[in-house]
Amino acid sequence: MFVFKAGVVGAGTMGGEIAHVIADAGIAVVLKDVDQKFVDQGLEKARSLWKARVDAGKLSEEEQQRRLGLITGALGYESFGDVDFVIEAVPERIEIKQTVFSELDDVTPGHTILASNTSSLSVTEMALATSRPDRVVGFHFFYPASVMRLIEVIEGDETSLDTVQAAINFAQAIRKTAIRCGEAPGFVVNRILNSSVSELWRAQEETGTDVKEIDRIVAESKAAPVGPFYLCDLLGLDTVLHVAEHLRDSYGDRFYVHARMRELVAERKLGAKTGEGFYDHRS
């Protein structure tokens, strides 16, 4: 199946990046959210990524405008009547995702593949909200999607092999590398990543070491491009906490949950998207 037009539902931290990736590959995409300010933020995120390449002399302004023109902002589903592939990128709550999947099932053609950018939730449960569970699949990008090459393609219990292959083909069309995953908590990457990061969280609480010092050591040692606490701020502490708690509940206390992260989420200090988290992002 060839994807002539795609949709992204949710223009938050990941939605704008995902829309940028799709349009950068020359594919038209509708970017939908419930509030115009979020749609505008998503469009601005895509624009800023291309502008950086224009400023670096790697892209012409005309080409930037052409690619930006492939993204259509929307508050409703009116433009979803001819989409071939939709990626849901709403908050990591199963009830929200099921509502979106039910809506998408009603407004998209029968051939459309409905995909979720979930980092940990059950694709099978999302598929239950639709009349096409065989055409529901996980399609998990990593932040920042404009840079990270990997996508996890996650099979639900009823996901067909044709859907899996179509998702892998679409990942290749947007210049990504797909890995096929079963529906285990954390899938592949988050299970590996959190097993190591949770030990850093545990060590920080046991020793009282400043989070910035840990981030500096990790970054300078080239163990990762950025430190774990700064990365959590970029991803959104609410999302990171949800995944961490899900993995702890699934695999036991070897997956540690940072107490200060819980406090910050309770205070609605969610990282870069709210201006405060482990770091102050307001300046």
Sequence and secondary structure as in RCSB ss.txt:
>XXXX:A:sequence
MFVFKAGVVGAGTMGGEIAHVIADAGIAVVLKDVDQKFVDQGLEKARSLWKARVDAGKLSEEEQQRRLGLITGAL
GYESFGDVDFVIEAVPERIEIKQTVFSELDDVTPGHTILASNTSSLSVTEMALATSRPDRVVGFHFFYPASVMRL
IEVIEGDETSLDTVQAAINFAQAIRKTAIRCGEAPGFVVNRILNSSVSELWRAQEETGTDVKEIDRIVAESKAAP
VGPFYLCDLLGLDTVLHVAEHLRDSYGDRFYVHARMRELVAERKLGAKTGEGFYDHRS
>XXXX:A:secstr
   SEEEEE  STTHHHHHHHHHHTT EEEEE SSHHHHHHHHHHHHHHHHHHHHTTSS HHHHHHHHTTEEEES
SSGGGTT SEEEE   S HHHHHHHHHHHHHHS TT EEEE  SSS HHHHHTTSS GGGEEEEEE SSTTT  E
EEEEE TT  HHHHHHHHHHHHHTT EEEEE S TTTTHHHHHHHHHHHHHHHHHHH   HHHHHHHHHHTTSSS
S HHHHHHHH HHHHHHHHHHHHHHH TTS   HHHHHHHHTT  BTTTTBSSSB   
